[in-house]
Amino acid sequence: MRTIQASRPGQDGGFALLDLLFVIAIIGTIASMAIPGLLRARASAGLASAVGSLRVINSAQISYAITCGSGFYAPNLTTLGTVPPGAQTSFISTDLGVANTVVKANYQIQMFATGLAGTPPGCSGLAAGQSGTGYKAGADSLDPVLNRFFATNASGVIYEADVTLYPTMPETAPPLIGTPIQ
């Protein structure tokens, strides 16, 4: 014969409110320790993306000059983002070539080349006289706390500084401020 015991009031065997608050406090403590690391990782990923974008621009400019620009550089990102006739892809991805100034991974990326009169038209619809003998590209942080700015030019070297480099970056020579990165 089997006996069934009725439970007594106060012995439900579940969590008490105090137990639940204790668990929430532990989770909150662990989260507060993890969030700064997460923010550092996010900032590091943004830096890597900015430098990677500038390297892509350098490679795209070399390809453009060799294949489409008769030895001259594209004046802006949208020119590099235009698919030339007979090709299947543009010189840069659509996330960079959609506009002349783009925001990617919390960085503002832009590029410019001064047009030189007498340059031939580019194969991607660029008019004569718009290609340049050099170019400059920059990645400026949009994070007010993160003060790391990057820029490059026709030399192919990427420079870093704690202030923006893009406005004063020459199109072919080293900048007055900034340190080359490896």
N, C-alpha and C positions, 0 to 999 in steps of 0.2 A: 504494500500500500504506500502510496506516495502522498507526502504532505506538502502543501503549498503555504508558504509564509507570506503574510501581507506585509508590505513595507510600512515602516513607521514614518510619521511626519518628520521632516528634517533630515532624512537619510536617502535622498534621491540618487546620490552617487554622481551627479553632474558637477559642472564648474560653478563655483561661487563667483559673485561679482568681483570679489577681491582677487581671485585667481585670474580672471579675465583682464583686470587692470594691470596686474603684474606682467602678464604675457605681452600686453600692448606696450608697456614701458620698456621691456627688453627689445622688442622689435623697433621701437623708436630710437633706442640707444644705438643699435646696430646700424640702422639707416643713417643716423647722424654721423657715424664714423665712415660710412661708405660714400656719402654724397660728395665730399671734397675730392675724393679719388675719381669719381665719375666726371666731375667738372674738369679736372686736370686731363683726363683721357679725352674728353670732348675737345678741349683746347688744343691738345696735341694732334688730334685728327684734323682739326681745322688748319693748323700750321702745315701739316704734311700735304693736305689738299691744295693749299695756296702755292707751295713750292712746286708741287706736281703740275699745277695748271701753268705756271710760268715755264716749266721745262717743256710742256706740250706746245706752248706758244713759240718757244725758240725753235723746236723741231719743225713746226708747221711753217714758220717763216723761211727756214732753209729750203724746205720742200717747195714752197710757193715760189721763191726766187729762182730755183733751178728749173721748175717745170712750167710755171705760169707767168712769172713776172719778168722774164728776160734779164735776170740778175738783180732785180729790184725787189723791195719788200712791200707787202700789203700794208695799206694805211690804217686798217682797223680790224676788229674782231669779226665783223659781219662779212668782210671780204674773205677772210680765212674760212668762214663758215658757209660760204657759197660753193656749191658743187660745180666744178668746171665742166664744160661740155665734153662729153666722151668719158667722163669719170663716173664712178659709182658713189664715191664719198667725198666729203669736203676735207679740208686740211685739218680742221679741228672738230671736236664733237659739238652736237647741237646745244649742249648746256653752256658752252663757251661762245659759240658763234651766233647765238640768237639776238644779241644786241652788242653795241660798242662798249657798254659798261654792264657787267653782270655781277650778281651777288651769288657767291658759292661758298658754303661752309663758313659763313660769318665773315667772309672777306669780300671786299669790292675789287673786282679784277677789271682792268682796262688796258688798252693798248692804243698807240698812236704812232704814225710815221708822217713826217713832213713831206708832202708831194714835191717832186722835182720837175720843173718844166722840161719838156722834151723826152720824158720817159714814155716808152710805148704803152699802148693799152694792155691790160691784163687779160688773160684768156677767160676769166670768170666774169666778164662784163665791166671791168674797171676801165674808166676812161683814160686817155693819154694824159700824162702829167700828174697823175695822182699817186703813183708808186714812189717810194722813198729809197734813199741810199742807206738808211738806218731806221731804227724803230726803238720805242721804249714801251715797256709793259710793267704794270705795277699791281701789287696785291696789298691793299690797305685793310687793316683790321677794323671791324665794326664794333668790336667789344671794347668798351671804355676802360676795362681793367687790363686787357692784354695789349701791351705796347710792343708788338713785333710787326714790322712792315717789311715788305720785300719788293724788289724791282729788278729788272733785267733789261738788256738792250741788245743790239746787233752783235756785241762781243760774245754773247752766250753765257756770260757770268751772271749768277744771281747774287744780289747784295741784300743784306739785312741791316736794319737800323731800328732804333726805338722811336723814331719819328718818320712820317711819310717820306718816301724817296721819289715817288712818281712825279710830282710837279717839277722838280729840278733835275730829274734824270736826263742826262744827255743821250742822244740816240746811238752814239758809237763809242764814246769814251767812258772811263770809270767815273762814278759820281764823286762829288766833293766829300760826302759823308757816306757811311755804310761800310760793312765788312763783307767780303766775299764768303759765301757758304760753300761747303764741300759737297 
